[in-house]
Amino acid sequence: MSELKSVINYSESEQLVVKNFSNDSVGSRLMSMGILPGSLITIERIAPMKGGFCLKTLTGQKLALRYQEAESIMVE
C-alpha cells in the first residue's frame, strides 16, 4: 500500500484516487460537491503561488478549490 499524500504534492494532468480528508469540515463540503472517498479526480490546473487548484471528477464536473481546501484531500 502506498503512502497517502495531499493533492498539493502532485502535478497537473495527474489522475488520483481520493482516500480521505485531513479536515472534516472541508471534507464534508467536498463530499457534498461530489469529491467522495474512492472517486477518481484529475488535476486540471494549478494556480501559481499557492493560488488554488482546478480538479475534474470522473463525471466531468470541474471544481475550483483554494490551496488550503486542496491540501486537505488525501490521495493515492
PyMOL Python script that loads the backbone (N, CA, C, O; Angstrom):
from pymol import cmd

cmd.read_pdbstr("""\
ATOM      1  N   MET A   1       0.850  -1.182   0.000  1.00  0.00           N
ATOM      2  CA  MET A   1       0.000   0.000   0.000  1.00  0.00           C
ATOM      3  C   MET A   1       0.886   1.232   0.000  1.00  0.00           C
ATOM      4  O   MET A   1       1.827   1.327   0.788  1.00  0.00           O
ATOM      5  N   SER A   2       0.588   2.170  -0.876  1.00  0.00           N
ATOM      6  CA  SER A   2       1.412   3.372  -0.957  1.00  0.00           C
ATOM      7  C   SER A   2       0.996   4.382   0.116  1.00  0.00           C
ATOM      8  O   SER A   2      -0.101   4.318   0.671  1.00  0.00           O
ATOM      9  N   GLU A   3       1.893   5.296   0.380  1.00  0.00           N
ATOM     10  CA  GLU A   3       1.665   6.316   1.394  1.00  0.00           C
ATOM     11  C   GLU A   3       0.688   7.370   0.874  1.00  0.00           C
ATOM     12  O   GLU A   3       0.752   7.768  -0.289  1.00  0.00           O
ATOM     13  N   LEU A   4      -0.209   7.813   1.740  1.00  0.00           N
ATOM     14  CA  LEU A   4      -1.167   8.846   1.351  1.00  0.00           C
ATOM     15  C   LEU A   4      -0.481  10.204   1.356  1.00  0.00           C
ATOM     16  O   LEU A   4       0.287  10.523   2.264  1.00  0.00           O
ATOM     17  N   LYS A   5      -0.767  10.999   0.327  1.00  0.00           N
ATOM     18  CA  LYS A   5      -0.242  12.351   0.214  1.00  0.00           C
ATOM     19  C   LYS A   5      -1.392  13.277  -0.141  1.00  0.00           C
ATOM     20  O   LYS A   5      -2.454  12.837  -0.579  1.00  0.00           O
ATOM     21  N   SER A   6      -1.166  14.539   0.052  1.00  0.00           N
ATOM     22  CA  SER A   6      -2.163  15.547  -0.304  1.00  0.00           C
ATOM     23  C   SER A   6      -2.116  15.835  -1.802  1.00  0.00           C
ATOM     24  O   SER A   6      -1.097  15.611  -2.456  1.00  0.00           O
ATOM     25  N   VAL A   7      -3.214  16.326  -2.329  1.00  0.00           N
ATOM     26  CA  VAL A   7      -3.301  16.700  -3.744  1.00  0.00           C
ATOM     27  C   VAL A   7      -2.216  17.715  -4.111  1.00  0.00           C
ATOM     28  O   VAL A   7      -1.732  17.723  -5.243  1.00  0.00           O
ATOM     29  N   ILE A   8      -1.834  18.564  -3.166  1.00  0.00           N
ATOM     30  CA  ILE A   8      -0.865  19.612  -3.462  1.00  0.00           C
ATOM     31  C   ILE A   8       0.519  19.072  -3.817  1.00  0.00           C
ATOM     32  O   ILE A   8       1.357  19.820  -4.322  1.00  0.00           O
ATOM     33  N   ASN A   9       0.771  17.800  -3.564  1.00  0.00           N
ATOM     34  CA  ASN A   9       2.068  17.193  -3.869  1.00  0.00           C
ATOM     35  C   ASN A   9       2.164  16.669  -5.295  1.00  0.00           C
ATOM     36  O   ASN A   9       3.184  16.088  -5.664  1.00  0.00           O
ATOM     37  N   TYR A  10       1.135  16.859  -6.099  1.00  0.00           N
ATOM     38  CA  TYR A  10       1.102  16.305  -7.447  1.00  0.00           C
ATOM     39  C   TYR A  10       1.046  17.414  -8.498  1.00  0.00           C
ATOM     40  O   TYR A  10       0.811  18.578  -8.174  1.00  0.00           O
ATOM     41  N   SER A  11       1.263  17.040  -9.752  1.00  0.00           N
ATOM     42  CA  SER A  11       1.319  17.987 -10.864  1.00  0.00           C
ATOM     43  C   SER A  11       0.025  17.974 -11.673  1.00  0.00           C
ATOM     44  O   SER A  11      -0.842  17.122 -11.479  1.00  0.00           O
ATOM     45  N   GLU A  12      -0.082  18.939 -12.583  1.00  0.00           N
ATOM     46  CA  GLU A  12      -1.233  18.995 -13.483  1.00  0.00           C
ATOM     47  C   GLU A  12      -1.312  17.729 -14.326  1.00  0.00           C
ATOM     48  O   GLU A  12      -0.288  17.124 -14.642  1.00  0.00           O
ATOM     49  N   SER A  13      -2.509  17.337 -14.683  1.00  0.00           N
ATOM     50  CA  SER A  13      -2.842  16.181 -15.527  1.00  0.00           C
ATOM     51  C   SER A  13      -2.715  14.838 -14.832  1.00  0.00           C
ATOM     52  O   SER A  13      -2.938  13.804 -15.462  1.00  0.00           O
ATOM     53  N   GLU A  14      -2.363  14.819 -13.553  1.00  0.00           N
ATOM     54  CA  GLU A  14      -2.272  13.538 -12.850  1.00  0.00           C
ATOM     55  C   GLU A  14      -3.651  13.088 -12.398  1.00  0.00           C
ATOM     56  O   GLU A  14      -4.466  13.888 -11.939  1.00  0.00           O
ATOM     57  N   GLN A  15      -3.898  11.779 -12.539  1.00  0.00           N
ATOM     58  CA  GLN A  15      -5.145  11.187 -12.067  1.00  0.00           C
ATOM     59  C   GLN A  15      -4.879  10.532 -10.725  1.00  0.00           C
ATOM     60  O   GLN A  15      -3.907   9.795 -10.559  1.00  0.00           O
ATOM     61  N   LEU A  16      -5.757  10.810  -9.769  1.00  0.00           N
ATOM     62  CA  LEU A  16      -5.565  10.363  -8.400  1.00  0.00           C
ATOM     63  C   LEU A  16      -6.855   9.784  -7.845  1.00  0.00           C
ATOM     64  O   LEU A  16      -7.945  10.135  -8.295  1.00  0.00           O
ATOM     65  N   VAL A  17      -6.727   8.897  -6.867  1.00  0.00           N
ATOM     66  CA  VAL A  17      -7.884   8.320  -6.194  1.00  0.00           C
ATOM     67  C   VAL A  17      -7.977   8.948  -4.802  1.00  0.00           C
ATOM     68  O   VAL A  17      -7.021   8.899  -4.028  1.00  0.00           O
ATOM     69  N   VAL A  18      -9.123   9.532  -4.494  1.00  0.00           N
ATOM     70  CA  VAL A  18      -9.345  10.163  -3.192  1.00  0.00           C
ATOM     71  C   VAL A  18      -9.479   9.061  -2.138  1.00  0.00           C
ATOM     72  O   VAL A  18     -10.246   8.114  -2.313  1.00  0.00           O
ATOM     73  N   LYS A  19      -8.729   9.194  -1.049  1.00  0.00           N
ATOM     74  CA  LYS A  19      -8.802   8.217   0.044  1.00  0.00           C
ATOM     75  C   LYS A  19      -9.556   8.752   1.250  1.00  0.00           C
ATOM     76  O   LYS A  19     -10.446   8.081   1.770  1.00  0.00           O
ATOM     77  N   ASN A  20      -9.210   9.958   1.704  1.00  0.00           N
ATOM     78  CA  ASN A  20      -9.911  10.571   2.833  1.00  0.00           C
ATOM     79  C   ASN A  20      -9.575  12.054   2.879  1.00  0.00           C
ATOM     80  O   ASN A  20      -8.946  12.590   1.966  1.00  0.00           O
ATOM     81  N   PHE A  21     -10.002  12.711   3.953  1.00  0.00           N
ATOM     82  CA  PHE A  21      -9.793  14.149   4.110  1.00  0.00           C
ATOM     83  C   PHE A  21      -9.141  14.411   5.458  1.00  0.00           C
ATOM     84  O   PHE A  21      -9.520  13.806   6.461  1.00  0.00           O
ATOM     85  N   SER A  22      -8.163  15.308   5.488  1.00  0.00           N
ATOM     86  CA  SER A  22      -7.476  15.621   6.742  1.00  0.00           C
ATOM     87  C   SER A  22      -8.256  16.628   7.588  1.00  0.00           C
ATOM     88  O   SER A  22      -8.006  16.751   8.788  1.00  0.00           O
ATOM     89  N   ASN A  23      -9.194  17.345   6.978  1.00  0.00           N
ATOM     90  CA  ASN A  23     -10.019  18.322   7.677  1.00  0.00           C
ATOM     91  C   ASN A  23     -11.478  17.921   7.481  1.00  0.00           C
ATOM     92  O   ASN A  23     -11.980  17.918   6.357  1.00  0.00           O
ATOM     93  N   ASP A  24     -12.159  17.582   8.581  1.00  0.00           N
ATOM     94  CA  ASP A  24     -13.531  17.075   8.480  1.00  0.00           C
ATOM     95  C   ASP A  24     -14.521  18.092   7.923  1.00  0.00           C
ATOM     96  O   ASP A  24     -15.394  17.720   7.139  1.00  0.00           O
ATOM     97  N   SER A  25     -14.413  19.357   8.302  1.00  0.00           N
ATOM     98  CA  SER A  25     -15.382  20.346   7.813  1.00  0.00           C
ATOM     99  C   SER A  25     -15.202  20.590   6.313  1.00  0.00           C
ATOM    100  O   SER A  25     -16.185  20.704   5.582  1.00  0.00           O
ATOM    101  N   VAL A  26     -13.963  20.668   5.858  1.00  0.00           N
ATOM    102  CA  VAL A  26     -13.708  20.818   4.420  1.00  0.00           C
ATOM    103  C   VAL A  26     -14.130  19.541   3.695  1.00  0.00           C
ATOM    104  O   VAL A  26     -14.711  19.599   2.612  1.00  0.00           O
ATOM    105  N   GLY A  27     -13.836  18.397   4.296  1.00  0.00           N
ATOM    106  CA  GLY A  27     -14.203  17.113   3.697  1.00  0.00           C
ATOM    107  C   GLY A  27     -15.695  16.967   3.482  1.00  0.00           C
ATOM    108  O   GLY A  27     -16.124  16.455   2.448  1.00  0.00           O
ATOM    109  N   SER A  28     -16.492  17.407   4.442  1.00  0.00           N
ATOM    110  CA  SER A  28     -17.948  17.295   4.276  1.00  0.00           C
ATOM    111  C   SER A  28     -18.446  18.190   3.147  1.00  0.00           C
ATOM    112  O   SER A  28     -19.359  17.811   2.412  1.00  0.00           O
ATOM    113  N   ARG A  29     -17.849  19.385   3.002  1.00  0.00           N
ATOM    114  CA  ARG A  29     -18.237  20.264   1.889  1.00  0.00           C
ATOM    115  C   ARG A  29     -17.828  19.667   0.551  1.00  0.00           C
ATOM    116  O   ARG A  29     -18.588  19.726  -0.416  1.00  0.00           O
ATOM    117  N   LEU A  30     -16.625  19.090   0.489  1.00  0.00           N
ATOM    118  CA  LEU A  30     -16.164  18.485  -0.762  1.00  0.00           C
ATOM    119  C   LEU A  30     -17.008  17.274  -1.133  1.00  0.00           C
ATOM    120  O   LEU A  30     -17.295  17.054  -2.309  1.00  0.00           O
ATOM    121  N   MET A  31     -17.407  16.489  -0.140  1.00  0.00           N
ATOM    122  CA  MET A  31     -18.264  15.323  -0.427  1.00  0.00           C
ATOM    123  C   MET A  31     -19.617  15.765  -0.964  1.00  0.00           C
ATOM    124  O   MET A  31     -20.187  15.095  -1.826  1.00  0.00           O
ATOM    125  N   SER A  32     -20.142  16.885  -0.467  1.00  0.00           N
ATOM    126  CA  SER A  32     -21.424  17.378  -0.980  1.00  0.00           C
ATOM    127  C   SER A  32     -21.288  17.880  -2.419  1.00  0.00           C
ATOM    128  O   SER A  32     -22.279  17.970  -3.143  1.00  0.00           O
ATOM    129  N   MET A  33     -20.055  18.208  -2.835  1.00  0.00           N
ATOM    130  CA  MET A  33     -19.799  18.654  -4.206  1.00  0.00           C
ATOM    131  C   MET A  33     -19.382  17.514  -5.128  1.00  0.00           C
ATOM    132  O   MET A  33     -19.110  17.744  -6.306  1.00  0.00           O
ATOM    133  N   GLY A  34     -19.327  16.282  -4.607  1.00  0.00           N
ATOM    134  CA  GLY A  34     -19.043  15.136  -5.466  1.00  0.00           C
ATOM    135  C   GLY A  34     -17.649  14.558  -5.361  1.00  0.00           C
ATOM    136  O   GLY A  34     -17.334  13.614  -6.085  1.00  0.00           O
ATOM    137  N   ILE A  35     -16.800  15.083  -4.492  1.00  0.00           N
ATOM    138  CA  ILE A  35     -15.468  14.503  -4.278  1.00  0.00           C
ATOM    139  C   ILE A  35     -15.608  13.539  -3.112  1.00  0.00           C
ATOM    140  O   ILE A  35     -15.563  13.947  -1.951  1.00  0.00           O
ATOM    141  N   LEU A  36     -15.778  12.273  -3.420  1.00  0.00           N
ATOM    142  CA  LEU A  36     -16.018  11.243  -2.415  1.00  0.00           C
ATOM    143  C   LEU A  36     -14.805  10.331  -2.280  1.00  0.00           C
ATOM    144  O   LEU A  36     -14.051  10.158  -3.237  1.00  0.00           O
ATOM    145  N   PRO A  37     -14.610   9.742  -1.093  1.00  0.00           N
ATOM    146  CA  PRO A  37     -13.536   8.757  -0.966  1.00  0.00           C
ATOM    147  C   PRO A  37     -13.748   7.617  -1.967  1.00  0.00           C
ATOM    148  O   PRO A  37     -14.851   7.088  -2.104  1.00  0.00           O
ATOM    149  N   GLY A  38     -12.676   7.257  -2.654  1.00  0.00           N
ATOM    150  CA  GLY A  38     -12.756   6.208  -3.673  1.00  0.00           C
ATOM    151  C   GLY A  38     -12.958   6.740  -5.075  1.00  0.00           C
ATOM    152  O   GLY A  38     -12.832   5.988  -6.042  1.00  0.00           O
ATOM    153  N   SER A  39     -13.269   8.024  -5.211  1.00  0.00           N
ATOM    154  CA  SER A  39     -13.509   8.581  -6.545  1.00  0.00           C
ATOM    155  C   SER A  39     -12.199   9.005  -7.208  1.00  0.00           C
ATOM    156  O   SER A  39     -11.213   9.310  -6.537  1.00  0.00           O
ATOM    157  N   LEU A  40     -12.215   9.016  -8.524  1.00  0.00           N
ATOM    158  CA  LEU A  40     -11.052   9.388  -9.327  1.00  0.00           C
ATOM    159  C   LEU A  40     -11.144  10.865  -9.678  1.00  0.00           C
ATOM    160  O   LEU A  40     -12.185  11.332 -10.139  1.00  0.00           O
ATOM    161  N   ILE A  41     -10.054  11.606  -9.461  1.00  0.00           N
ATOM    162  CA  ILE A  41     -10.011  13.021  -9.827  1.00  0.00           C
ATOM    163  C   ILE A  41      -8.769  13.276 -10.678  1.00  0.00           C
ATOM    164  O   ILE A  41      -7.785  12.539 -10.604  1.00  0.00           O
ATOM    165  N   THR A  42      -8.834  14.323 -11.476  1.00  0.00           N
ATOM    166  CA  THR A  42      -7.706  14.749 -12.297  1.00  0.00           C
ATOM    167  C   THR A  42      -7.396  16.194 -11.954  1.00  0.00           C
ATOM    168  O   THR A  42      -8.307  17.012 -11.830  1.00  0.00           O
ATOM    169  N   ILE A  43      -6.122  16.514 -11.800  1.00  0.00           N
ATOM    170  CA  ILE A  43      -5.726  17.893 -11.569  1.00  0.00           C
ATOM    171  C   ILE A  43      -5.685  18.592 -12.922  1.00  0.00           C
ATOM    172  O   ILE A  43      -4.822  18.300 -13.750  1.00  0.00           O
ATOM    173  N   GLU A  44      -6.611  19.505 -13.143  1.00  0.00           N
ATOM    174  CA  GLU A  44      -6.695  20.240 -14.413  1.00  0.00           C
ATOM    175  C   GLU A  44      -5.697  21.386 -14.462  1.00  0.00           C
ATOM    176  O   GLU A  44      -4.919  21.499 -15.409  1.00  0.00           O
ATOM    177  N   ARG A  45      -5.718  22.232 -13.445  1.00  0.00           N
ATOM    178  CA  ARG A  45      -4.858  23.413 -13.410  1.00  0.00           C
ATOM    179  C   ARG A  45      -4.399  23.673 -11.984  1.00  0.00           C
ATOM    180  O   ARG A  45      -5.103  23.364 -11.023  1.00  0.00           O
ATOM    181  N   ILE A  46      -3.206  24.247 -11.863  1.00  0.00           N
ATOM    182  CA  ILE A  46      -2.690  24.697 -10.574  1.00  0.00           C
ATOM    183  C   ILE A  46      -2.285  26.160 -10.732  1.00  0.00           C
ATOM    184  O   ILE A  46      -1.453  26.493 -11.577  1.00  0.00           O
ATOM    185  N   ALA A  47      -2.870  27.019  -9.924  1.00  0.00           N
ATOM    186  CA  ALA A  47      -2.535  28.444  -9.981  1.00  0.00           C
ATOM    187  C   ALA A  47      -1.183  28.676  -9.321  1.00  0.00           C
ATOM    188  O   ALA A  47      -0.834  27.972  -8.374  1.00  0.00           O
ATOM    189  N   PRO A  48      -0.422  29.644  -9.801  1.00  0.00           N
ATOM    190  CA  PRO A  48       0.884  29.915  -9.207  1.00  0.00           C
ATOM    191  C   PRO A  48       0.772  30.530  -7.810  1.00  0.00           C
ATOM    192  O   PRO A  48      -0.252  31.109  -7.447  1.00  0.00           O
ATOM    193  N   MET A  49       1.829  30.392  -7.054  1.00  0.00           N
ATOM    194  CA  MET A  49       1.953  30.991  -5.726  1.00  0.00           C
ATOM    195  C   MET A  49       0.832  30.590  -4.772  1.00  0.00           C
ATOM    196  O   MET A  49       0.261  31.435  -4.082  1.00  0.00           O
ATOM    197  N   LYS A  50       0.523  29.307  -4.738  1.00  0.00           N
ATOM    198  CA  LYS A  50      -0.496  28.747  -3.837  1.00  0.00           C
ATOM    199  C   LYS A  50      -1.862  29.400  -4.021  1.00  0.00           C
ATOM    200  O   LYS A  50      -2.594  29.633  -3.059  1.00  0.00           O
ATOM    201  N   GLY A  51      -2.186  29.689  -5.284  1.00  0.00           N
ATOM    202  CA  GLY A  51      -3.438  30.356  -5.586  1.00  0.00           C
ATOM    203  C   GLY A  51      -4.646  29.438  -5.565  1.00  0.00           C
ATOM    204  O   GLY A  51      -5.721  29.862  -5.142  1.00  0.00           O
ATOM    205  N   GLY A  52      -4.509  28.205  -6.001  1.00  0.00           N
ATOM    206  CA  GLY A  52      -5.637  27.294  -6.000  1.00  0.00           C
ATOM    207  C   GLY A  52      -5.473  26.179  -7.007  1.00  0.00           C
ATOM    208  O   GLY A  52      -4.484  26.114  -7.737  1.00  0.00           O
ATOM    209  N   PHE A  53      -6.460  25.303  -7.035  1.00  0.00           N
ATOM    210  CA  PHE A  53      -6.444  24.123  -7.883  1.00  0.00           C
ATOM    211  C   PHE A  53      -7.775  23.994  -8.608  1.00  0.00           C
ATOM    212  O   PHE A  53      -8.824  24.336  -8.063  1.00  0.00           O
ATOM    213  N   CYS A  54      -7.728  23.499  -9.837  1.00  0.00           N
ATOM    214  CA  CYS A  54      -8.932  23.134 -10.560  1.00  0.00           C
ATOM    215  C   CYS A  54      -8.894  21.618 -10.716  1.00  0.00           C
ATOM    216  O   CYS A  54      -7.984  21.072 -11.341  1.00  0.00           O
ATOM    217  N   LEU A  55      -9.881  20.949 -10.147  1.00  0.00           N
ATOM    218  CA  LEU A  55      -9.959  19.491 -10.202  1.00  0.00           C
ATOM    219  C   LEU A  55     -11.135  19.070 -11.058  1.00  0.00           C
ATOM    220  O   LEU A  55     -12.161  19.749 -11.097  1.00  0.00           O
ATOM    221  N   LYS A  56     -10.983  17.949 -11.742  1.00  0.00           N
ATOM    222  CA  LYS A  56     -12.050  17.404 -12.578  1.00  0.00           C
ATOM    223  C   LYS A  56     -12.400  16.024 -12.057  1.00  0.00           C
ATOM    224  O   LYS A  56     -11.516  15.197 -11.833  1.00  0.00           O
ATOM    225  N   THR A  57     -13.697  15.770 -11.864  1.00  0.00           N
ATOM    226  CA  THR A  57     -14.141  14.461 -11.398  1.00  0.00           C
ATOM    227  C   THR A  57     -14.342  13.525 -12.585  1.00  0.00           C
ATOM    228  O   THR A  57     -14.292  13.949 -13.740  1.00  0.00           O
ATOM    229  N   LEU A  58     -14.565  12.280 -12.294  1.00  0.00           N
ATOM    230  CA  LEU A  58     -14.773  11.277 -13.335  1.00  0.00           C
ATOM    231  C   LEU A  58     -16.012  11.588 -14.179  1.00  0.00           C
ATOM    232  O   LEU A  58     -16.074  11.228 -15.355  1.00  0.00           O
ATOM    233  N   THR A  59     -16.995  12.256 -13.577  1.00  0.00           N
ATOM    234  CA  THR A  59     -18.222  12.607 -14.299  1.00  0.00           C
ATOM    235  C   THR A  59     -18.067  13.867 -15.145  1.00  0.00           C
ATOM    236  O   THR A  59     -19.006  14.270 -15.831  1.00  0.00           O
ATOM    237  N   GLY A  60     -16.879  14.501 -15.103  1.00  0.00           N
ATOM    238  CA  GLY A  60     -16.636  15.683 -15.910  1.00  0.00           C
ATOM    239  C   GLY A  60     -16.861  16.997 -15.185  1.00  0.00           C
ATOM    240  O   GLY A  60     -16.640  18.064 -15.758  1.00  0.00           O
ATOM    241  N   GLN A  61     -17.299  16.936 -13.933  1.00  0.00           N
ATOM    242  CA  GLN A  61     -17.524  18.145 -13.151  1.00  0.00           C
ATOM    243  C   GLN A  61     -16.179  18.769 -12.775  1.00  0.00           C
ATOM    244  O   GLN A  61     -15.264  18.061 -12.353  1.00  0.00           O
ATOM    245  N   LYS A  62     -16.056  20.090 -12.926  1.00  0.00           N
ATOM    246  CA  LYS A  62     -14.831  20.784 -12.559  1.00  0.00           C
ATOM    247  C   LYS A  62     -15.073  21.632 -11.315  1.00  0.00           C
ATOM    248  O   LYS A  62     -16.095  22.308 -11.190  1.00  0.00           O
ATOM    249  N   LEU A  63     -14.110  21.578 -10.400  1.00  0.00           N
ATOM    250  CA  LEU A  63     -14.208  22.338  -9.163  1.00  0.00           C
ATOM    251  C   LEU A  63     -12.951  23.172  -8.972  1.00  0.00           C
ATOM    252  O   LEU A  63     -11.834  22.680  -9.137  1.00  0.00           O
ATOM    253  N   ALA A  64     -13.144  24.430  -8.625  1.00  0.00           N
ATOM    254  CA  ALA A  64     -12.027  25.305  -8.287  1.00  0.00           C
ATOM    255  C   ALA A  64     -11.935  25.367  -6.770  1.00  0.00           C
ATOM    256  O   ALA A  64     -12.903  25.710  -6.093  1.00  0.00           O
ATOM    257  N   LEU A  65     -10.764  25.032  -6.244  1.00  0.00           N
ATOM    258  CA  LEU A  65     -10.569  24.985  -4.798  1.00  0.00           C
ATOM    259  C   LEU A  65      -9.415  25.877  -4.376  1.00  0.00           C
ATOM    260  O   LEU A  65      -8.451  26.059  -5.119  1.00  0.00           O
ATOM    261  N   ARG A  66      -9.522  26.426  -3.184  1.00  0.00           N
ATOM    262  CA  ARG A  66      -8.401  27.152  -2.597  1.00  0.00           C
ATOM    263  C   ARG A  66      -7.294  26.157  -2.266  1.00  0.00           C
ATOM    264  O   ARG A  66      -7.536  24.957  -2.142  1.00  0.00           O
ATOM    265  N   TYR A  67      -6.093  26.668  -2.126  1.00  0.00           N
ATOM    266  CA  TYR A  67      -4.941  25.824  -1.794  1.00  0.00           C
ATOM    267  C   TYR A  67      -5.198  25.043  -0.493  1.00  0.00           C
ATOM    268  O   TYR A  67      -4.901  23.851  -0.419  1.00  0.00           O
ATOM    269  N   GLN A  68      -5.748  25.714   0.531  1.00  0.00           N
ATOM    270  CA  GLN A  68      -5.994  25.074   1.818  1.00  0.00           C
ATOM    271  C   GLN A  68      -7.041  23.961   1.716  1.00  0.00           C
ATOM    272  O   GLN A  68      -6.947  22.960   2.426  1.00  0.00           O
ATOM    273  N   GLU A  69      -8.028  24.126   0.844  1.00  0.00           N
ATOM    274  CA  GLU A  69      -9.037  23.081   0.653  1.00  0.00           C
ATOM    275  C   GLU A  69      -8.431  21.890  -0.061  1.00  0.00           C
ATOM    276  O   GLU A  69      -8.673  20.745   0.322  1.00  0.00           O
ATOM    277  N   ALA A  70      -7.640  22.150  -1.103  1.00  0.00           N
ATOM    278  CA  ALA A  70      -6.991  21.061  -1.837  1.00  0.00           C
ATOM    279  C   ALA A  70      -6.012  20.324  -0.949  1.00  0.00           C
ATOM    280  O   ALA A  70      -5.834  19.114  -1.096  1.00  0.00           O
ATOM    281  N   GLU A  71      -5.383  21.023  -0.041  1.00  0.00           N
ATOM    282  CA  GLU A  71      -4.401  20.420   0.866  1.00  0.00           C
ATOM    283  C   GLU A  71      -5.033  19.350   1.757  1.00  0.00           C
ATOM    284  O   GLU A  71      -4.345  18.428   2.196  1.00  0.00           O
ATOM    285  N   SER A  72      -6.316  19.463   2.023  1.00  0.00           N
ATOM    286  CA  SER A  72      -6.987  18.506   2.908  1.00  0.00           C
ATOM    287  C   SER A  72      -7.428  17.223   2.188  1.00  0.00           C
ATOM    288  O   SER A  72      -7.887  16.287   2.842  1.00  0.00           O
ATOM    289  N   ILE A  73      -7.300  17.162   0.862  1.00  0.00           N
ATOM    290  CA  ILE A  73      -7.681  15.960   0.111  1.00  0.00           C
ATOM    291  C   ILE A  73      -6.492  15.001   0.068  1.00  0.00           C
ATOM    292  O   ILE A  73      -5.471  15.294  -0.555  1.00  0.00           O
ATOM    293  N   MET A  74      -6.632  13.865   0.728  1.00  0.00           N
ATOM    294  CA  MET A  74      -5.577  12.868   0.765  1.00  0.00           C
ATOM    295  C   MET A  74      -5.844  11.841  -0.331  1.00  0.00           C
ATOM    296  O   MET A  74      -6.939  11.288  -0.433  1.00  0.00           O
ATOM    297  N   VAL A  75      -4.816  11.597  -1.150  1.00  0.00           N
ATOM    298  CA  VAL A  75      -4.979  10.746  -2.343  1.00  0.00           C
ATOM    299  C   VAL A  75      -3.887   9.671  -2.391  1.00  0.00           C
ATOM    300  O   VAL A  75      -2.926   9.677  -1.622  1.00  0.00           O
ATOM    301  N   GLU A  76      -4.087   8.770  -3.319  1.00  0.00           N
ATOM    302  CA  GLU A  76      -3.131   7.678  -3.548  1.00  0.00           C
ATOM    303  C   GLU A  76      -2.869   7.559  -5.021  1.00  0.00           C
ATOM    304  O   GLU A  76      -2.092   6.702  -5.442  1.00  0.00           O
TER     305      GLU A  76
END
""", "prot")
cmd.dss("prot")
cmd.show_as("cartoon", "prot")
cmd.util.cbc("prot")
cmd.orient("prot")
